[in-house]
Amino acid sequence: MNIGAAARASDLPTKTVRYYADIGLVEPSGRRENGYRDYDEREVQKLRFVHRARTFGFSIEECRELLALYEDRDRASADVKAIALERLHVIERKMAELQSLKDELTRLADACSGDDRPDCPILHGLSTGLLDKP
């Protein structure tokens, strides 16, 4: 199938499929007589794989490593699990950071009266990092 069909089948933009081919992550199965990239179902499956991995936040290099493990029938599942657990730890750290930001922004918003006065604890908190206690 052509690159457009492969992109639709993998739910990726054509530009992304082309980029993945250019960096050697998921290469087309060949080229047509007109020079256009040609993808078969195996490459489309790899594109779906990478798309899903990227959704989890895996980097391009991590995707490259995961694809290598995916294609290696002699792989140890422990290797795959180690990569997944590291990604999970990164996600957990990000979630904790986001929760902290949410809590702080909630405190800033709660401290603001939201009236016509010019003083604003939100702006003060953003500029100083400190919340003035009312």
C-alpha positions, 0 to 999 in steps of 0.5 A: 500500500502507498504511504497515505494508505499506511498512514490511515491504517496506522492512524498517523499523519503521512508526514510522521510515517515519512519521518519514521522511514527517513530515520530508519525506525519503520522503513517501507517494504520497498519502492514502487516503479514510480519511486513511491514508498510501499508498505505491507501489513508488517510495516503497518503493524510496526507503525501502529506499534510505534504510534501506541508506544509514543502515546505512552511517551516512549522516545524514538530511541526507546521505540527503536529498542522496543521494536528490536525486542518485538522482532527478536523471538529470543528476547527475554520478557524481563528486558521488555518489562524493565523498559515498561517499568522505567516508563511507568516511573517517569509517568508517576513522577510526571503525575506527582508534578502535575498534582503539585502544580494543580494544588498550587494553582488551586491555592492561588485561584482560591486566594484571588477574590476575582473582583474589580481590585487590581491586586491579584494573588495569582499574578503575585504568586506567578511572579514570586512563587509565593502565596500571600496569606490573606 
